Amino acid sequence: MSPAAAGHLAMLVFSALVAGSFALGVLAANDITPVALNAARFWIAVVVLGVAALATTGLPRKAAKASWRYIILAGFFMTYFVLMFEGLKTAPAVSASAVFPLTPLLTAGFGWLLLRQVLTGRMALALSVGALGALWVIFRADLAAALRFEIGRGEVIYFWGCVAHAVYTPLVRKLNRGEHPLVFSFGVLLAGAAMLTVWGWADIRATDWAGLRPVVWVTIVYTAIFASAGTFTLLQFAALRLPSSKVMAYTYLTPSWVIVWEVALGGTVPSGLILPGIGLTALALIMLLQD
């Protein structure tokens, strides 16, 4: 398998794992503060990735050089996750996940600023088509609401998280100095876990951990292992093999995966009126993946 094909496969898995965060997160978001939840998941992910790294590549001492890189990256990524769960307190899972496909357009802009990655006309068209599809879902296929620009508070909060995510992707490529994705992910997660613990210590102490509903613990464990350790590694693996805009193109699959997750978890099928928006995001993905 070529490096590019491996990067595409990694992002396909990434999109499915990210979707699970929305479907589960909306069930747990109001039971625990976003900072406390993310502190717990980050520390679990640190242990999982640390063990995986020690068992495979090891944790070379040289990876600790210029540790400021991990702090900067962790700042953006933990911001993304905290704002995501804050947004899920009020935003439906499918609607919130539709904000995520706006990330590639933002990523393309930051990719040019940080890496001078040029956006071709066809890619700009594809990103615009995807953004249009995302907006269709965000406004729940309500043209009048779109014209009035009525966006829910949760979606607005999560949008700013997506801005942080868009900065993070090209920064990985800019700041990585040849470290293995497992090692680099471990450094970012460790920095993020420490920062979240300091920032949210009051929330962590105030949380009744023993009294949390089972779905909250399922969400914490899932997001720690699959949507933190897993997606961190997959994203950095792909970011070193694909242009930033193509890496984030797979976010267009997220709303579709969320629908699958919600149906699997016993939820209701969304209104058929949002399907054109889902179709536009899928079209954008196809356009972006063509060479």
Salt bridges, closest charged atoms under 4 A:
ASP31 OD2 - ARG213 NE 2.62
GLU86 OE1 - LYS89 NZ 3.44
GLU150 OE2 - ARG148 NE 2.45
GLU155 OE2 - ARG140 NH2 3.03
GLU179 OE2 - ARG69 NH2 2.78
ASP291 OD1 - LYS246 NZ 3.14
